[in-house]
């Protein structure tokens, strides 16, 4: 069974956590495991919509990213992906605290992956749940500066 290279995970986290969109909404990858991901956002005023609760786009971004990064470990070592479909259920509003998204890879095929993710508040109450269908693109690579260590440890 493939095993993620911790050096690769550290390099990906450093790159992704500093990408423009993640910085814009203050989203961070906390950890990546085989078939799983954990992301977080500390809710700030910029995340609130006019009624004083977190905008649905924040939930959607967390679901999309957590589902994506959960599937990332299951695809080829030099492949990338893009989301082609996402379904999301908003379950509970929130206005403050820390949101944690837990992603899980469900099925990886030759060209399509299916993943799910849930967003929880700091009291572990589920706020949203969704699924994402991701298309594998063998010619898509991370736009990282410098070398990123190999994705998997050699057996």
C-alpha positions as CSV (number, residue, x, y, z in Angstrom):
1,X,0.0,0.0,0.0
2,X,1.2,3.5,-0.9
3,X,2.4,5.7,2.0
4,X,2.5,9.5,1.8
5,X,5.9,11.0,2.1
6,X,5.9,13.4,5.2
7,X,8.3,15.7,3.4
8,X,5.9,16.0,0.4
9,X,3.0,16.7,2.7
10,X,4.9,19.4,4.5
11,X,5.9,21.0,1.1
12,X,2.4,20.9,-0.2
13,X,0.9,22.3,3.0
14,X,3.4,25.2,2.9
15,X,2.6,25.9,-0.8
16,X,-1.1,25.6,-0.6
17,X,-1.5,27.4,2.7
18,X,0.2,30.4,1.1
19,X,-1.7,30.4,-2.2
20,X,-3.8,33.5,-2.9
21,X,-7.2,32.0,-2.5
22,X,-6.4,30.2,0.8
23,X,-4.9,33.5,2.1
24,X,-8.0,35.4,0.9
25,X,-10.4,33.4,3.1
26,X,-7.8,32.5,5.8
27,X,-8.1,28.7,5.1
28,X,-5.3,26.3,6.0
29,X,-4.6,22.6,5.5
30,X,-4.0,21.2,9.0
31,X,-3.1,17.7,7.9
32,X,-3.1,15.3,5.0
33,X,-3.3,11.5,5.3
34,X,-4.0,8.7,2.8
35,X,-7.5,9.4,1.6
36,X,-8.2,12.0,4.3
37,X,-7.7,15.7,4.8
38,X,-8.3,18.2,7.6
39,X,-8.6,21.9,6.9
40,X,-9.6,24.9,9.1
41,X,-10.7,28.5,9.1
42,X,-10.9,30.8,12.1
43,X,-14.0,32.8,11.5
44,X,-13.4,36.5,11.1
45,X,-15.7,39.5,10.2
46,X,-14.7,39.1,6.6
47,X,-16.5,35.7,6.5
48,X,-19.9,37.1,7.6
49,X,-22.8,37.9,5.2
50,X,-25.2,40.8,5.9
51,X,-27.2,38.8,8.5
52,X,-24.1,38.3,10.6
53,X,-23.6,34.6,9.9
54,X,-20.8,32.9,7.9
55,X,-21.4,33.2,4.2
56,X,-22.3,29.9,2.4
57,X,-19.3,30.4,0.2
58,X,-17.0,29.8,3.1
59,X,-18.7,26.5,3.8
60,X,-18.5,25.6,0.1
61,X,-14.8,26.5,-0.1
62,X,-14.0,24.3,2.8
63,X,-16.1,21.4,1.4
64,X,-14.5,21.7,-2.0
65,X,-10.9,22.0,-0.7
66,X,-11.3,19.2,1.9
67,X,-12.8,16.8,-0.6
68,X,-10.0,17.7,-3.1
69,X,-7.1,17.2,-0.7
70,X,-8.6,14.0,0.5
71,X,-8.6,12.6,-3.0
72,X,-5.1,14.1,-3.8
73,X,-3.3,11.3,-1.9
74,X,-5.1,8.6,-4.0
75,X,-4.2,9.8,-7.5
76,X,-1.0,9.4,-9.5
77,X,2.2,11.0,-8.2
78,X,2.3,13.6,-11.0
79,X,-1.4,14.1,-11.6
80,X,-3.6,17.0,-10.7
81,X,-7.4,17.4,-10.4
82,X,-10.2,19.9,-10.8
83,X,-13.7,19.8,-9.4
84,X,-16.4,19.1,-11.9
85,X,-19.4,18.8,-9.7
86,X,-20.2,19.5,-6.0
87,X,-23.3,19.0,-3.9
88,X,-23.6,20.7,-0.6
89,X,-26.0,20.7,2.3
90,X,-26.0,23.6,4.8
91,X,-27.0,22.2,8.1
92,X,-26.5,24.9,10.8
93,X,-25.6,28.6,10.7
94,X,-22.6,29.9,12.7
95,X,-21.2,33.4,13.3
96,X,-17.9,32.8,15.1
97,X,-15.3,30.2,16.2
98,X,-13.1,27.8,14.4
99,X,-14.4,25.7,11.5
100,X,-12.8,22.3,10.8
101,X,-13.4,20.5,7.5
102,X,-12.8,16.7,7.4
103,X,-12.4,15.3,3.9
104,X,-12.6,11.6,2.9
105,X,-11.9,10.0,-0.5
106,X,-14.7,7.6,-1.4
107,X,-13.6,6.2,-4.8
108,X,-10.8,6.9,-7.2
109,X,-11.0,5.7,-10.8
110,X,-8.8,6.3,-13.8
111,X,-10.2,9.7,-14.6
112,X,-12.8,10.6,-11.8
113,X,-12.6,10.7,-8.0
114,X,-15.5,11.0,-5.6
115,X,-14.9,12.5,-2.2
116,X,-17.0,13.9,0.7
117,X,-16.3,16.4,3.4
118,X,-18.1,17.8,6.4
119,X,-17.6,21.1,8.2
120,X,-17.7,21.2,12.0
121,X,-17.7,24.0,14.6
122,X,-15.4,24.1,17.6
123,X,-18.0,22.1,19.6
124,X,-17.9,19.4,17.0
125,X,-21.4,20.2,15.7
126,X,-21.8,19.5,11.9
127,X,-22.4,22.7,10.0
128,X,-22.4,21.4,6.4
129,X,-21.8,18.3,4.4
130,X,-21.1,17.7,0.8
131,X,-19.7,15.6,-2.0
132,X,-17.4,16.5,-4.8
133,X,-16.6,14.8,-8.1
134,X,-13.1,15.5,-9.3
135,X,-11.6,15.0,-12.7
136,X,-8.0,13.7,-12.8
137,X,-5.8,15.7,-15.2
138,X,-2.4,14.0,-15.8
139,X,-0.9,17.1,-17.3
140,X,-1.8,19.4,-14.4
141,X,0.9,20.1,-11.8
142,X,1.2,22.2,-8.6
143,X,2.4,25.7,-9.5
144,X,5.1,25.5,-6.8
145,X,8.4,27.3,-6.6
146,X,11.2,24.9,-6.2
147,X,11.1,21.2,-6.0
148,X,8.5,19.3,-4.1
149,X,9.7,15.9,-2.7
150,X,8.2,12.7,-4.1
151,X,4.5,12.1,-3.1
152,X,5.0,8.5,-1.9
153,X,7.6,6.8,0.1
154,X,9.5,4.0,-1.7
155,X,8.5,0.5,-0.5
